[in-house]
């Protein structure tokens, strides 16, 4: 049985069921491990750290994420952006990994919006569009519920009610 490098307990169906039943939120930040392991020369990680932490973390999340989706664990998207080799666009890669390992586009989008707000204790004021809610918006070329790739190149962005010059 594999052991979680973060939690020190086996990833299993039992753990997934307990997490879902207790309402825990999982922020796997898979993209950090995936990119670090695929190109270790771009990060400041030693071979010992790769072997001890990053390869097990990546492998654990590859095994556990399908269980998380199967049992309905609430997932929030995180990317560890700012940690080399990650930049602030890597959240798109995180969402793509969610889909690769079993999420629908709607579940991936929810992880990046409402569930992220829940994880931060802000779900009562942001994370979804509604009356008296703060929301930033992106305008896309196609429906992200069918394919999330257009998120990488939005037509327009609105932050706090103001159009933002295209920075992509």
ABEGO torsion letter per residue (X at the ends): XBBBAAAGBBBBAAAAAAAAAAGBBBBAGAAAAAAAAABAAABABBAAAAAAAAAAAAAAAAAAAAAAAAAGBBBBBBAGBGBOABBAAAAAAAAAAAAAAGBBAAAAAAAABAAAAAAAGAAAABGBBBBGBBBBBBBBABBAAABAAAAABBABBBBGGBBBBBAX
